[in-house]
């Protein structure tokens, strides 16, 4: 089973992906993690990624698709969770082509619906709790940074909701429910 988790920053995609890894032995494909892993891997693709990142440039969609291809051609376990990819319509098309090319399909796209004001409150509280517990908050866990990240999400990524709805593969869950309730809702979608 191959799925995409969609939702704005802070909606809990990473948390739910982690739970799916545990409960269904799925493989989480987080583009950020893949890029960091590739950069230090010493492979040909890794050398390309390292060169681009060391120059401070953005990694191209083609490079990201190449990294995903490598993962898709490896151990499939319980399927893949695309976390943080695709972010744009062009990336969605490229992913569809890649899946078809390697004989895979996309089984579900799950939108984690949230209310922006509640989400901002959740992130700000998460940062306060981290600091109160003696830890450190993520640098971008503040109201201003989150608003910038939300704007980028709505400009670039939210069109994917209509894209996947039109393809008949979109389901929505309440991303503001408890973690266990969100997990159960995702489980209901996946069957």
N, C-alpha and C positions, 0 to 999 in steps of 0.2 A: 504494500500500500504506500503510495506517495502522496504527500499532502503539502499544502502551503498554509502557513499561519499568517494572516493579515491583521493589521491593527496599528494604531499609532504608538509612538514611543511610550513605554510605561504601561502598556495594556496587559502585560504578563505573558507575552509570546515565549520568551526564554524559559520562564517557569514552567509553562505548559509543555513546551518541547522537552524539557528535562523529564517531566513526568511520563511522557510518551516513550522516551528512551527507556525508562525503567520498566514501565508496564507492558510495552509492546515490542521491546527490543528494536525500535526504529533507530535510524541514524540521523542525527541532527546535522544539517548542513547550514552552518552559520557562516556567511561570507567573510565576516571579520575574522573568525577563528581560522577559516581556510587560508586567508591571505597571510595571517601571522605564521601559520604552520608552513605554508609554501615558502615564505621568505627565508626560513631557516633550514629547509629540507635539503638543499644542495642539488635538487633536480633541475632539469632544463627550465621547466615552468617556474620553479622557485627562483632561479637566477633572474628570470625576466621580471618577476614580481618584485624581488629585492631591488633591482635596478630602478624600476619605476618609483617604488616607494621611497628609496634613498634620495631620489631627485625631488621628492615632495609632490609628485604628480599623482593624479587619480588613476587607479587601475581601470583599464578599459573593460567594457562588457565582454569583449572577446576573450580576455584573459580570465575573467570570472567564469565564463562558460567553459573554458578549457579546464579550470580547476574542478568545476562541477562534473564535467565529463569523466575526469579521472576517478572521482568518487563513485559515480554511477556504474563505472566499469569494474569496480572492486566488489567487496563483500556487500550484499544487499540486505542481509538479516531480515528485519521486519518491514523494510521499506525506508523511505527518506522523508524527512521533515525539512522543508525549505523555510528557513528563518532569516528574514532580512533580504530575501531575493525571491522573486523579482521585485524591484522597486518602481519600474517604469513599464509602459506598454511595450516598448522595444525589447526590454528584457523578458517580458512575458512571452512575446513571440519567439525570441531566441530559445527560451526554455522549452517551449512546445516543440520546436524543431529538434532540439537536442534529445528530448525524451523519445520522440518518434524515431530518431536516428539510432538510438541504443535499444529500441524495442521496449520501452517503458511507457507508462501513461500516468496522468495526474488523476488521482481518485477523488480528491476533495480539496476545496479551498474553504478555509474557515476564517470568517471575519470575527475578530474579537471586538464587539461594539462597546464603546465607552462614551461617557459624557465628559467633554473637555474640562469643565470646571471641577468636576469630581476627580478627574485624572490629575489635574494640576495639584489639587489638595493632597492626593495620595502620594505623589512624588515628593512634594515639599515635606510631608510628614515622614516619608521613608528616609529622607536626608537627615531630618532632625533626630529620628530614632537611631540612626547609625552613629551620629556624633554623640548622642547621649549614652550609647552603649560603649563608648570609648574607641569607636572605629572612625573611619572617614567616609564622607559621602562622595558619591561620584561627582566629578567636577561639573557635569551638566545637569545635576539634580537640583535645579533651582527654577523658580518661576519664569524668569526671563529666557533662560536657555531652552526650557521646555516649550515655551511659546514659539521660539524660532524653529525647533525641531518639529512641532506640530504643523507649522505653516509649510515646511518642506514636505511633510507627509501628505498634506492635503493637496499641494500643488503637483507632486510627482507620483505618489503611490495610490491615493484614493481612487483615481480613474480605474485601477485594477478591479475595484468592486463591481463596477458596471461591466467590465470586460468579462470577468468570470461568471457574473450573473447571466449574461447573454449566452455563455457557453453551457449554462445549466449545472455548473459545478460548485456554486457558492452556497454556503450555509452560514448562518450567523449565530453567535452565542453571546451571552451577556458577560462581557469581560470584567465587569465590576462586581460580579457575584464573588462568593468566597472561592479560594483556590480549588477546594474540593468540588464545589458546584460547577465551576468552569470545566474542571477535568471530566465530571460526569456528563456535562452537556456535549463536550467534544467526543466522548466515548459513544454517546447516542448517535452523533452524526456519523461516526466511523463504523458503527455496528459491531 
